[in-house]
Amino acid sequence: MNALVFCSASLKHIKMKEFVLLFRQPSFDYRETSPEKMQEIGKKWQDWVDGIVAQGKLSSHGIRLATVGKVLKAGGVVTDGPFVEIKEKLGSFITVKAEDIDEAVTLAHGCPAIDQGGSVEVRPVFG
């Protein structure tokens, strides 16, 4: 059996305690966004996270990540990153508590990244 298929099939049966919600958003120049619109966006994020906190499901706040960086590859090759061909950039993340991946995905619903054409990637944390 393919290892990826095995992992995907087995994921539903594994009970985890923590999951990372990775927020990916399309490239967007916020410099052109009005202060009022930025306040509106910030409030949507705060309200969404507050809902997770109210359920006692927030494990930790992630930090906002820069859109630039470096990528180290085999042989000591260093390139600029993140990759320009990727349409969605990893912006930030939080860690949530959930009984299983389905509950973690439910917590991801309503994320403002989705409203702006982005996505939320849900991954279990092994510890």
HELIX and SHEET records of a PDB file:
HELIX    1   1 ALA A    3  LEU A   11  1                                   9    
HELIX    2   2 TYR A   30  GLU A   32  5                                   3    
HELIX    3   3 PRO A   35  ALA A   54  1                                  20    
HELIX    4   4 ALA A   74  GLY A   76  5                                   3    
HELIX    5   5 ILE A  101  ALA A  108  1                                   8    
HELIX    6   6 PRO A  112  ASP A  115  1                                   4    
SHEET    1   A 4 LEU A  58  HIS A  61  0                                        
SHEET    2   A 4 GLU A  88  LYS A  97 -1                                        
SHEET    3   A 4 GLU A  18  PRO A  26 -1                                        
SHEET    4   A 4 SER A 119  PRO A 124 -1                                        
SHEET    1   B 2 GLY A  69  LYS A  73  0                                        
SHEET    2   B 2 VAL A  77  GLY A  81 -1                                        
END                                                                             
